Amino acid sequence: QVQLVESGGGLVQPGGSLRLSCAASGSIFSFYNMAWYRQVPGNERESVAAIFHSGTANYRDSVKGRFTISRDIAKNTLYLQMNSLKPEDTAVYYCNTYPAVVVDWGQGTQVTVSS
């Protein structure tokens, strides 16, 4: 079973930037579209950005122009560059396959945007 390990979260002031990484233990990027998801306690997990086999990406409206998803297939690593962060971006961020989730969720990485 492939494992996903997210990292790169932290505390950042509004307007700041973070780069999240998701390392996969196997070569799932060759077989699946991938996405970043986020969850706030009490809310459902939502997709934030997805990247397809072709390399094209789509984004939730609230993050368009601020977040960029990318991948390094050779390194089995997915990235999320987050700029101009807002307090409403505060959440635990996860990666997984998209749109169907076929891998167990990792532990996620906490992103907190606060002054």
N, C-alpha and C positions, 0 to 999 in steps of 0.2 A: 504494500500500500504506500502510495506517495505521501510524503509529509510536506507541509508548508510551514515556513518559519518567517514571520513578519518582523521587521525591525525598522528603526529610524524615527520613531515617534518621540514626542517630548513636549515640553512646555515652551510656547512661543508667544510673543506679543502680537496683537492684531497688526496685519500688514507684513508679517514675517514670512519666512519660507521654511519648508522641511522637505526632505526627500526620503520617501519610504522605499524599503526593499522587501521583496518576497523571494526567498530561496526555496526551490523545490528539490526534493531528494531524487526525483526522476525526471525523465524527459517528457513531461506532459505538455510543454508548450508546442511540441511538434504535432500534437493530436487535438488539442483543445484551444478554443478561444479562452481568454483569461480576463479577469476583471478585478478591480478593487471594490470592496464593499465597506460600509461603515454602519455602526450601530450605537445608538444612544440608549442608556438604560430606560426601559419602559416603552421603547419604540421597536418596530421591526427593522431588521437589517435591510439596508438599501444599497443598490449598486451605485457607484460613483463614476466609474470610468471602465470601459471595456476595450480590449484590443483583439482584433480578429486575425485569422491566418494570413490574410492579405497585408496585414500591417496597419490597416485603417482602424480608426478608433472612434468611439462615441462617448459622450459625456452627459451627465445629469446637467440640466440647465443651470442650476445654481453654482456649478463649478466651471462652466465653459469659460475659456479665456484665462483661467487661473491655474488649472491643474493640467498636467500632461502625463499620460501613461506611455510607458515604453517597455521593451523587453530585450533581454540578451539571451537568445535561444541557446547559444553555446554554453553559457554559464547557468542555464536554467533559472534565471532570475528576472523578476518583474519589478518595475519601478513605478513610483508615482511622485512626480515633482509637483509640489504644492506651493504656489506663490500667493501673495496678497491674502493671506489667511484671515478668516473672520471668526469671531466667537462661535457662530453657528456651525463651524466646521469641527468643533470639538466632538470627539467620538472615539471609539475603538475601531481601528481600520484592519480589515482582513483582505486576503486575496483568495481567489478560488476560480474554478472553471466557470464558463459563462455560455449561455444563460442557465444551463442546468448545472447544479452543483454536484460533482461526482467524487470529490475528495473530502475527507474529514476536515473540518475547520481547524486552523491553527489557533494559537493563543491570542493572536492579534497584537496590535501595537497602539498604545494610547496616544492620541493627539489632543492636547489641551491648548486652546487659544485664549489667552487672558492677559490683561494688563496688570 
